[in-house]
Every structure is written in structure tokens, then in C-alpha cells.
Amino acid sequence: MIGSNLRHLRVFLAVAKTGSITRAAEMSFVSQPAVTQAISKLETEAGEPLFHRTPQGSFRPGRVKS
């Protein structure tokens, strides 16, 4: 995660804490697309998903089992 910036990491923590992109955006004072983009960039750097997406749209931290 060398290329990630502090904003991306703060957004990651907000999503992990709230379990929601929308609530994390509100908590971080950024737009929902900005949160989605930050998580996507972190996942690209990590080479794997950082959250398990559920059909209801909630996010759960942890590895996704293949």
C-alpha cells in the first residue's frame, strides 16, 4: 500500500467501521463515488478485495474466500 494516501486509508477505516459506503462518505465528508474510488484504488494496490460485498450493499471487512 505504498502508493495509497492518508485520505484513502481514512475512508477505508470509515467503511470498515460503518459497514456502508454511504455512511462512510457522510462520516468522511466526501462523496459516495469518492469513497468507492478510494476503496477500488486500495484493492488494486492490495491485489485482492478488502471487503466482502453483500447483496444488500453492506460491506464486511475481511478476506473474500474464493
C-alpha atoms as one frame of an Amber mdcrd trajectory, in Angstrom:
protein
   0.000   0.000   0.000   2.910   2.307  -0.572   1.051   4.396  -3.154  -2.067
   4.911  -1.068  -2.569   8.217   0.613  -3.901   9.100   4.024  -7.356  10.015
   2.677  -7.751   6.541   1.161  -6.803   4.920   4.442  -9.200   7.116   6.417
 -12.006   6.225   4.016 -11.113   2.534   4.344 -11.411   2.792   8.124 -14.750
   4.603   7.827 -16.158   1.848   5.586 -14.847  -0.822   7.964 -16.386   0.976
  10.940 -19.783   1.728   9.404 -20.181  -1.212   7.016 -21.562   1.196   4.432
 -20.145   3.251   1.573 -22.874   5.873   2.033 -22.363   6.244   5.790 -18.584
   6.283   5.323 -18.947   9.095   2.774 -21.075  11.105   5.190 -18.674  10.448
   8.051 -15.648  11.418   5.910 -17.315  14.469   4.323 -16.700  13.183   0.792
 -18.987  11.933  -1.970 -20.028   8.295  -2.316 -18.173   7.970  -5.660 -15.006
   9.265  -3.957 -15.290   6.521  -1.322 -15.857   3.866  -3.985 -12.854   5.111
  -5.939 -10.612   5.162  -2.852 -11.579   1.592  -1.929 -11.035   0.481  -5.519
  -7.544   2.001  -5.564  -6.637   0.320  -2.272  -7.952  -3.021  -3.544  -5.905
  -2.649  -6.728  -2.777  -1.976  -4.684  -3.523  -4.897  -2.370  -4.254  -7.189
  -5.300  -7.438  -8.517  -3.704 -10.804  -7.354  -2.360 -10.641  -5.693   1.052
 -14.363  -6.042   1.766 -16.995  -8.662   1.187 -19.937  -7.077  -0.592 -23.356
  -8.433   0.282 -26.491  -8.312  -1.914 -27.910  -5.694   0.455 -24.967  -3.456
  -0.352 -23.276  -3.670   3.010 -19.586  -4.246   3.316 -17.876  -6.540   5.746
 -14.136  -6.348   6.365 -12.090  -9.432   5.770 -10.805 -11.671   3.069 -13.125
 -12.970   0.420 -12.919 -16.731   0.104 -12.730 -17.968  -3.476
